[in-house]
Amino acid sequence: MHGITDAMVEGAPTFSEILPRLAEALAGRRIAIYNRDYDTGRLLWELHLHHQAQGTVDFTKHPRYVARRHGAAQAWLTVDTPPA
């Protein structure tokens, strides 16, 4: 569909590796995106995997975590939609 092959991204940095630079680049900025539902869903999933790998979520205290957003993910993706 997009023409990107596994070979093209082999050795590319992981989301967790680029997250600090990405967060710094986006801090305080309004971001325009084309496909909001897909893009924010994808970011939420990558943030979920990041926080899971970092151990920043205690699944014994949050058994329904997968159905909710991690606090950091929620804050990072809070959308300030201008009025129509």
All heavy atoms as an XYZ file, in Angstrom:
668
protein
N       0.819     -1.185      0.000
C       0.000      0.000      0.000
C       0.873      1.263      0.000
O       0.659      2.157     -0.795
C      -0.928     -0.007      1.210
C      -1.655      1.284      1.383
S      -2.568      1.358      2.915
C      -4.202      1.093      2.301
N       1.835      1.361      0.902
C       2.650      2.568      1.012
C       4.010      2.420      0.358
O       4.731      3.395      0.205
C       2.825      2.971      2.469
C       3.200      1.819      3.352
N       4.358      1.102      3.195
C       2.533      1.257      4.377
C       4.407      0.159      4.103
N       3.309      0.215      4.816
N       4.366      1.212     -0.032
C       5.628      0.979     -0.719
C       6.842      0.877      0.187
O       7.965      0.727     -0.287
N       6.656      0.954      1.490
C       7.767      0.827      2.432
C       7.966     -0.652      2.723
O       7.032     -1.345      3.117
C       7.490      1.607      3.732
C       7.298      3.090      3.424
C       8.622      1.401      4.736
C       6.806      3.908      4.609
N       9.182     -1.122      2.531
C       9.481     -2.532      2.772
C      10.190     -2.703      4.106
O      10.731     -1.738      4.673
C      10.389     -3.099      1.663
O      11.665     -2.439      1.745
C       9.781     -2.886      0.276
N      10.215     -3.935      4.602
C      10.937     -4.230      5.839
C      12.412     -3.861      5.698
O      13.026     -3.355      6.638
C      10.800     -5.708      6.205
C       9.392     -6.059      6.677
O       8.632     -5.142      7.025
O       9.073     -7.262      6.694
N      12.968     -4.105      4.527
C      14.383     -3.794      4.291
C      14.655     -2.295      4.430
O      15.721     -1.888      4.897
C      14.811     -4.282      2.913
N      13.694     -1.468      4.042
C      13.867     -0.016      4.127
C      13.967      0.480      5.569
O      14.613      1.484      5.841
C      12.717      0.706      3.433
C      12.690      0.568      1.942
S      11.182      1.373      1.352
C      11.436      1.327     -0.399
N      13.298     -0.207      6.465
C      13.280      0.244      7.861
C      14.144     -0.623      8.778
O      14.211     -0.362      9.981
C      11.834      0.319      8.402
C      11.036      1.360      7.641
C      11.151     -1.036      8.337
N      14.800     -1.590      8.200
C      15.687     -2.437      8.997
C      16.776     -1.561      9.621
O      17.423     -0.759      8.951
C      16.321     -3.514      8.126
C      17.118     -4.527      8.901
C      17.654     -5.632      8.010
O      16.985     -5.966      7.016
O      18.736     -6.138      8.315
N      16.937     -1.678     10.909
C      17.952     -0.886     11.597
C      17.506      0.521     11.971
O      18.280      1.284     12.546
N      16.278      0.875     11.633
C      15.758      2.205     11.999
C      15.567      2.269     13.514
O      15.334      1.248     14.161
C      14.430      2.463     11.289
N      15.657      3.455     14.092
C      15.461      3.572     15.543
C      14.030      3.221     15.925
O      13.100      3.401     15.132
C      15.763      5.043     15.843
C      15.644      5.744     14.542
C      15.934      4.744     13.469
N      13.865      2.739     17.137
C      12.528      2.424     17.639
C      11.821      3.704     18.060
O      12.448      4.761     18.216
C      12.613      1.493     18.863
O      13.255      2.210     19.935
C      13.368      0.207     18.550
N      10.529      3.603     18.286
C       9.749      4.744     18.752
C      10.314      5.255     20.081
O      10.458      6.465     20.275
C       8.274      4.355     18.918
C       7.411      5.500     19.366
C       6.969      6.450     18.463
C       7.048      5.627     20.691
C       6.178      7.514     18.873
C       6.257      6.688     21.119
C       5.819      7.628     20.202
N      10.643      4.333     20.988
C      11.197      4.733     22.282
C      12.510      5.498     22.122
O      12.810      6.397     22.906
C      11.409      3.514     23.182
O      10.163      3.006     23.599
N      13.282      5.131     21.131
C      14.554      5.808     20.901
C      14.370      7.236     20.379
O      15.156      8.114     20.698
C      15.430      5.003     19.942
C      15.936      3.703     20.541
C      16.598      2.791     19.525
O      16.318      2.890     18.314
O      17.406      1.955     19.965
N      13.331      7.459     19.593
C      13.116      8.806     19.048
C      12.166      9.651     19.892
O      12.067     10.858     19.684
C      12.605      8.778     17.587
C      11.192      8.191     17.517
C      13.577      8.054     16.682
C      10.448      8.578     16.281
N      11.496      9.026     20.858
C      10.485      9.733     21.643
C      11.010     11.004     22.310
O      10.349     12.045     22.236
C       9.846      8.796     22.670
C       8.726      9.385     23.512
C       7.610      9.960     22.640
C       8.175      8.339     24.463
N      12.181     11.008     22.955
C      12.639     12.259     23.569
C      12.808     13.391     22.554
O      12.389     14.527     22.808
C      13.996     11.873     24.191
C      13.898     10.401     24.429
C      13.071      9.889     23.272
N      13.383     13.098     21.400
C      13.555     14.132     20.372
C      12.206     14.575     19.815
O      11.988     15.764     19.540
C      14.437     13.609     19.236
C      15.886     13.562     19.591
C      16.813     13.269     18.427
N      16.183     13.008     17.157
C      16.482     11.993     16.353
N      17.403     11.129     16.675
N      15.859     11.833     15.207
N      11.301     13.626     19.611
C       9.977     13.944     19.098
C       9.216     14.827     20.079
O       8.627     15.841     19.687
C       9.196     12.656     18.809
C       7.792     12.813     18.250
C       7.815     13.517     16.900
C       7.116     11.453     18.133
N       9.239     14.463     21.356
C       8.545     15.250     22.376
C       9.119     16.657     22.450
O       8.375     17.638     22.574
C       8.646     14.551     23.726
N      10.433     16.773     22.350
C      11.076     18.092     22.380
C      10.671     18.926     21.161
O      10.367     20.113     21.281
C      12.593     17.917     22.403
C      13.355     19.210     22.507
C      14.863     18.987     22.523
O      15.320     17.942     23.013
O      15.564     19.885     22.024
N      10.640     18.297     20.015
C      10.294     19.014     18.781
C       8.836     19.486     18.784
O       8.523     20.528     18.223
C      10.550     18.126     17.570
N       7.949     18.732     19.429
C       6.531     19.059     19.411
C       6.071     19.885     20.609
O       4.957     20.400     20.599
C       5.702     17.767     19.343
C       5.924     16.885     18.114
C       5.066     15.638     18.194
C       5.660     17.652     16.834
N       6.913     20.015     21.622
C       6.528     20.695     22.861
C       6.023     22.107     22.584
O       6.687     22.905     21.916
C       7.715     20.742     23.813
N       4.814     22.382     23.065
C       4.241     23.711     22.943
C       3.764     24.090     21.564
O       3.390     25.229     21.332
N       3.778     23.147     20.654
C       3.363     23.458     19.281
C       1.989     22.861     18.973
O       1.632     21.818     19.466
C       4.386     22.899     18.304
C       5.704     23.620     18.381
C       6.600     23.197     17.237
N       7.715     24.085     17.084
C       8.912     23.875     17.612
N       9.123     22.807     18.345
N       9.881     24.732     17.415
N       1.266     23.535     18.134
C       0.005     23.003     17.622
C       0.345     22.188     16.384
O       1.074     22.646     15.502
C      -0.943     24.131     17.246
C      -2.303     23.628     16.805
C      -3.203     24.789     16.612
N      -3.429     25.389     17.918
C      -4.631     25.651     18.407
N      -5.685     25.413     17.701
N      -4.769     26.187     19.598
N      -0.177     20.987     16.297
C       0.161     20.069     15.218
C      -1.067     19.833     14.342
O      -2.155     19.546     14.835
C       0.638     18.710     15.784
C       1.745     18.891     16.817
C       1.067     17.774     14.672
C       2.972     19.601     16.318
N      -0.888     19.962     13.056
C      -1.955     19.645     12.106
C      -1.694     18.244     11.565
O      -0.566     17.922     11.189
C      -1.964     20.638     10.952
N      -2.712     17.413     11.585
C      -2.564     16.047     11.074
C      -3.684     15.757     10.079
O      -4.771     16.318     10.170
C      -2.539     14.995     12.208
C      -3.790     15.088     13.087
C      -1.291     15.119     13.036
C      -3.849     14.052     14.184
N      -3.385     14.879      9.162
C      -4.330     14.563      8.094
C      -5.412     13.589      8.556
O      -6.588     13.807      8.330
C      -3.572     13.979      6.895
C      -4.480     13.447      5.817
C      -5.190     14.313      4.997
C      -4.640     12.083      5.634
C      -6.034     13.835      4.012
C      -5.480     11.590      4.654
C      -6.173     12.463      3.852
O      -7.003     11.984      2.894
N      -5.006     12.500      9.191
C      -5.947     11.458      9.577
C      -5.902     11.298     11.094
O      -5.265     10.398     11.614
C      -5.586     10.143      8.874
C      -6.626      9.080      9.057
O      -7.500      9.191      9.907
N      -6.537      8.036      8.279
N      -6.563     12.197     11.796
C      -6.481     12.282     13.254
C      -6.733     10.951     13.957
O      -5.971     10.571     14.841
C      -7.453     13.340     13.749
C      -7.488     13.475     15.241
C      -8.462     14.536     15.650
N      -8.808     14.381     17.041
C      -9.679     15.127     17.659
N     -10.308     16.069     17.009
N      -9.943     14.930     18.917
N      -7.786     10.247     13.611
C      -8.109      9.004     14.302
C      -6.992      7.974     14.155
O      -6.577      7.351     15.133
C      -9.428      8.414     13.800
C     -10.625      9.256     14.211
O     -10.511     10.029     15.185
O     -11.677      9.131     13.560
N      -6.491      7.813     12.944
C      -5.415      6.842     12.726
C      -4.126      7.303     13.407
O      -3.479      6.538     14.117
C      -5.147      6.621     11.237
C      -3.955      5.719     11.025
C      -4.096      4.339     11.127
C      -2.692      6.243     10.791
C      -2.994      3.504     10.984
C      -1.585      5.419     10.647
C      -1.748      4.048     10.741
O      -0.657      3.225     10.613
N      -3.750      8.565     13.186
C      -2.479      9.062     13.714
C      -2.435      9.035     15.237
O      -1.452      8.597     15.827
C      -2.192     10.471     13.204
C      -1.932     10.509     11.701
O      -1.637      9.451     11.115
O      -2.024     11.602     11.123
N      -3.487      9.511     15.886
C      -3.486      9.499     17.350
C      -3.574      8.066     17.876
O      -2.952      7.741     18.879
C      -4.612     10.362     17.945
O      -5.867      9.951     17.411
C      -4.378     11.831     17.664
N      -4.323      7.214     17.191
C      -4.379      5.806     17.586
C      -3.016      5.143     17.499
O      -2.611      4.381     18.380
N      -2.302      5.429     16.434
C      -0.955      4.866     16.246
C      -0.001      5.377     17.323
O       0.776      4.620     17.899
C      -0.425      5.254     14.860
C       0.852      4.615     14.475
C       0.610      3.163     14.111
N       1.633      2.386     14.760
C       1.605      1.088     14.905
N       0.605      0.388     14.453
N       2.568      0.456     15.500
N      -0.062      6.689     17.607
C       0.776      7.254     18.657
C       0.439      6.663     20.022
O       1.328      6.349     20.814
C       0.649      8.774     18.691
C       1.407      9.520     17.609
C       1.003     10.989     17.599
C       2.910      9.380     17.798
N      -0.854      6.515     20.306
C      -1.251      5.913     21.575
C      -0.704      4.501     21.712
O      -0.240      4.102     22.790
C      -2.778      5.905     21.710
C      -3.404      7.235     22.065
C      -4.911      7.171     21.917
C      -3.010      7.626     23.484
N      -0.774      3.721     20.645
C      -0.272      2.354     20.693
C       1.235      2.340     20.944
O       1.732      1.579     21.781
C      -0.611      1.606     19.413
C      -0.066      0.207     19.427
C       0.899     -0.303     18.633
C      -0.455     -0.844     20.310
N       1.151     -1.616     18.952
C       0.328     -1.980     19.986
C      -1.382     -0.953     21.352
C       0.216     -3.192     20.672
C      -1.484     -2.171     22.019
C      -0.707     -3.264     21.679
N       1.970      3.188     20.242
C       3.423      3.239     20.433
C       3.771      3.732     21.835
O       4.720      3.229     22.447
C       4.077      4.120     19.368
C       4.008      3.536     17.968
C       4.723      2.189     17.828
O       5.678      1.910     18.571
O       4.308      1.405     16.962
N       3.021      4.709     22.350
C       3.245      5.169     23.720
C       2.922      4.068     24.723
O       3.617      3.902     25.725
C       2.426      6.427     24.005
C       2.956      7.691     23.338
C       1.886      8.785     23.345
C       4.229      8.180     24.010
N       1.862      3.306     24.464
C       1.514      2.165     25.315
C       2.676      1.173     25.362
O       3.107      0.751     26.437
C       0.250      1.484     24.781
C       0.006      0.135     25.364
N      -0.590     -0.038     26.590
C       0.297     -1.102     24.903
C      -0.664     -1.335     26.850
N      -0.136     -1.992     25.835
N       3.205      0.812     24.192
C       4.322     -0.134     24.148
C       5.557      0.433     24.852
O       6.261     -0.293     25.564
C       4.661     -0.487     22.690
C       3.597     -1.252     21.918
C       4.052     -1.459     20.476
C       3.262     -2.579     22.591
N       5.806      1.716     24.660
C       6.944      2.372     25.309
C       6.824      2.288     26.830
O       7.754      1.872     27.517
C       7.029      3.832     24.859
C       7.964      4.656     25.673
N       9.337      4.584     25.514
C       7.731      5.551     26.670
C       9.914      5.404     26.371
N       8.968      5.999     27.073
N       5.677      2.695     27.368
C       5.488      2.701     28.823
C       5.456      1.287     29.385
O       5.922      1.048     30.499
C       4.246      3.495     29.208
C       4.444      4.966     29.036
N       5.281      5.699     29.829
C       3.948      5.831     28.117
C       5.284      6.953     29.441
N       4.488      7.061     28.396
N       4.945      0.358     28.622
C       4.951     -1.043     29.050
C       6.398     -1.540     29.146
O       6.790     -2.142     30.139
C       4.150     -1.893     28.068
C       3.986     -3.326     28.494
C       3.132     -4.099     27.513
O       3.039     -3.747     26.336
N       2.507     -5.156     27.980
N       7.216     -1.253     28.141
C       8.614     -1.690     28.134
C       9.424     -0.991     29.224
O      10.341     -1.590     29.793
C       9.242     -1.411     26.766
N       9.088      0.261     29.526
C       9.801      1.019     30.549
C       9.358      0.626     31.958
O       9.983      1.030     32.930
C       9.580      2.524     30.353
C      10.112      3.071     29.047
C      11.616      2.916     28.933
O      12.355      3.232     29.856
N      12.066      2.411     27.816
N       8.263     -0.129     32.043
C       7.753     -0.522     33.356
C       7.102      0.618     34.109
O       7.053      0.609     35.332
N       6.598      1.608     33.390
C       5.986      2.762     34.044
C       4.496      2.562     34.312
O       3.826      3.487     34.759
C       6.188      4.044     33.213
O       5.650      3.846     31.909
C       7.659      4.400     33.114
N       4.008      1.374     34.047
C       2.619      1.038     34.340
C       2.619     -0.204     35.209
O       3.237     -1.209     34.868
C       1.816      0.761     33.049
C       0.411      0.303     33.390
C       1.769      1.991     32.181
N       1.971     -0.130     36.370
C       1.852     -1.281     37.257
C       0.541     -1.986     36.919
O      -0.533     -1.532     37.297
C       1.864     -0.826     38.713
C       1.785     -1.984     39.688
O       1.530     -3.138     39.267
O       1.996     -1.742     40.886
N       0.637     -3.080     36.176
C      -0.568     -3.771     35.719
C      -1.352     -4.418     36.850
O      -2.519     -4.730     36.692
C      -0.217     -4.792     34.635
C       0.157     -4.148     33.333
C       1.488     -3.980     32.978
C      -0.811     -3.672     32.473
C       1.831     -3.374     31.792
C      -0.477     -3.055     31.282
C       0.852     -2.895     30.937
N      -0.717     -4.598     38.013
C      -1.474     -5.140     39.147
C      -2.421     -4.086     39.710
O      -3.446     -4.410     40.279
C      -0.540     -5.637     40.268
O       0.219     -4.531     40.768
C       0.390     -6.720     39.764
N      -2.068     -2.815     39.538
C      -2.929     -1.725     39.997
C      -3.871     -1.240     38.901
O      -4.828     -0.547     39.168
C      -2.080     -0.554     40.485
C      -1.303     -0.861     41.735
C      -0.517      0.340     42.175
C       0.294     -0.004     43.410
N       1.158      1.106     43.808
N      -3.553     -1.558     37.655
C      -4.348     -1.103     36.517
C      -4.696     -2.285     35.608
O      -4.226     -2.361     34.489
C      -3.580     -0.049     35.716
C      -3.173      1.130     36.533
N      -4.057      2.092     36.929
C      -1.977      1.489     37.045
C      -3.426      3.006     37.648
N      -2.172      2.663     37.731
N      -5.512     -3.226     36.105
C      -5.813     -4.410     35.295
C      -6.533     -4.110     33.995
O      -6.494     -4.893     33.066
C      -6.684     -5.265     36.218
C      -7.254     -4.299     37.213
C      -6.218     -3.209     37.369
N      -7.184     -2.966     33.898
C      -7.903     -2.616     32.672
C      -7.142     -1.572     31.876
O      -7.704     -0.829     31.098
C      -9.296     -2.111     33.011
C     -10.100     -3.146     33.777
C     -11.392     -2.572     34.227
N     -12.426     -3.315     33.556
C     -13.667     -2.915     33.449
N     -14.034     -1.774     33.945
N     -14.550     -3.660     32.829
N      -5.836     -1.522     32.073
C      -5.000     -0.507     31.427
C      -5.181     -0.453     29.922
O      -5.252      0.615     29.352
C      -3.523     -0.742     31.769
C      -2.605      0.120     30.952
C      -2.522      1.489     31.178
C      -1.846     -0.416     29.928
C      -1.700      2.294     30.420
C      -1.012      0.386     29.166
C      -0.947      1.728     29.419
O      -0.134      2.516     28.652
N      -5.275     -1.610     29.280
C      -5.340     -1.614     27.815
C      -6.567     -0.879     27.293
O      -6.575     -0.441     26.162
C      -5.291     -3.044     27.238
C      -3.949     -3.681     27.522
C      -6.415     -3.897     27.784
N      -7.568     -0.712     28.134
C      -8.776     -0.008     27.699
C      -8.691      1.492     27.959
O      -9.577      2.233     27.584
C      -9.995     -0.587     28.412
N      -7.607      1.933     28.635
C      -7.455      3.353     28.957
C      -6.131      3.869     28.427
O      -5.255      3.112     28.057
C      -7.496      3.539     30.468
C      -8.811      3.133     31.083
C      -8.880      3.570     32.525
N      -7.638      3.387     33.234
C      -7.466      2.539     34.230
N      -8.435      1.771     34.604
N      -6.308      2.463     34.845
N      -5.976      5.159     28.450
C      -4.729      5.791     28.034
C      -3.827      5.995     29.248
O      -4.293      6.404     30.303
C      -5.000      7.147     27.400
C      -5.789      7.067     26.126
C      -6.047      8.457     25.595
N      -6.723      8.356     24.313
C      -7.106      9.401     23.626
N      -6.890     10.625     24.061
N      -7.697      9.242     22.466
N      -2.555      5.746     29.077
C      -1.569      6.056     30.093
C      -1.603      7.566     30.306
O      -1.792      8.328     29.360
C      -0.187      5.602     29.600
C       0.892      5.771     30.603
N       1.467      6.991     30.844
C       1.493      4.884     31.432
C       2.392      6.854     31.767
N       2.424      5.583     32.146
N      -1.425      8.023     31.532
C      -1.493      9.449     31.834
C      -0.575     10.291     30.968
O      -0.962     11.352     30.486
N       0.654      9.810     30.752
C       1.599     10.557     29.916
C       1.134     10.600     28.471
O       1.275     11.612     27.793
C       2.991      9.937     30.003
N       0.561      9.498     28.003
C       0.053      9.467     26.631
C      -1.122     10.428     26.497
O      -1.231     11.156     25.511
C      -0.377      8.051     26.247
N      -1.993     10.441     27.496
C      -3.148     11.340     27.459
C      -2.698     12.792     27.415
O      -3.177     13.577     26.600
C      -4.043     11.105     28.672
C      -5.248     12.024     28.740
C      -6.203     11.832     27.589
O      -6.508     10.706     27.231
N      -6.674     12.911     27.006
N      -1.752     13.145     28.270
C      -1.269     14.524     28.302
C      -0.585     14.902     26.995
O      -0.758     16.001     26.483
C      -0.305     14.713     29.475
N       0.188     13.970     26.456
C       0.961     14.247     25.247
C       0.054     14.423     24.037
O       0.347     15.171     23.129
C       1.955     13.117     25.023
C       3.138     13.481     24.214
C       4.145     14.313     24.572
C       3.459     13.007     22.901
N       5.074     14.383     23.567
C       4.682     13.589     22.529
C       2.840     12.133     22.012
C       5.281     13.344     21.329
C       3.443     11.891     20.803
C       4.659     12.489     20.468
N      -1.075     13.728     24.048
C      -1.956     13.750     22.885
C      -3.218     14.584     23.092
O      -4.133     14.511     22.302
C      -2.354     12.318     22.500
C      -1.243     11.505     21.884
C      -1.701     10.065     21.694
C      -0.834     12.082     20.553
N      -3.261     15.369     24.152
C      -4.432     16.201     24.361
C      -4.576     17.125     23.159
O      -3.663     17.845     22.802
C      -4.298     17.019     25.657
O      -4.222     16.121     26.746
C      -5.483     17.948     25.831
N      -5.723     17.028     22.559
C      -5.955     17.798     21.332
C      -6.711     19.062     21.683
O      -7.776     19.018     22.273
C      -6.757     16.960     20.312
C      -7.058     17.778     19.089
C      -6.004     15.698     19.960
N      -6.133     20.182     21.353
C      -6.777     21.469     21.537
C      -7.378     21.861     20.193
O      -6.728     22.467     19.361
C      -5.754     22.503     21.996
C      -6.378     23.867     22.213
O      -7.598     23.935     22.389
O      -5.630     24.855     22.204
N      -8.613     21.441     19.991
C      -9.263     21.678     18.713
C      -9.884     23.070     18.684
O     -10.687     23.400     19.546
C     -10.365     20.619     18.471
O      -9.784     19.324     18.608
C     -10.972     20.773     17.092
N      -9.468     23.895     17.717
C     -10.057     25.230     17.643
C     -11.545     25.160     17.279
O     -11.973     24.220     16.620
C      -9.259     25.911     16.528
C      -8.603     24.823     15.766
C      -8.518     23.627     16.677
N     -12.310     26.132     17.728
C     -13.740     26.122     17.392
C     -13.946     26.235     15.882
O     -13.164     26.851     15.190
C     -14.293     27.350     18.106
C     -13.149     28.090     18.681
C     -11.910     27.266     18.517
N     -15.037     25.637     15.429
C     -15.356     25.664     13.990
C     -15.869     26.998     13.555
O     -16.344     27.792     14.259
C     -16.367     24.568     13.674
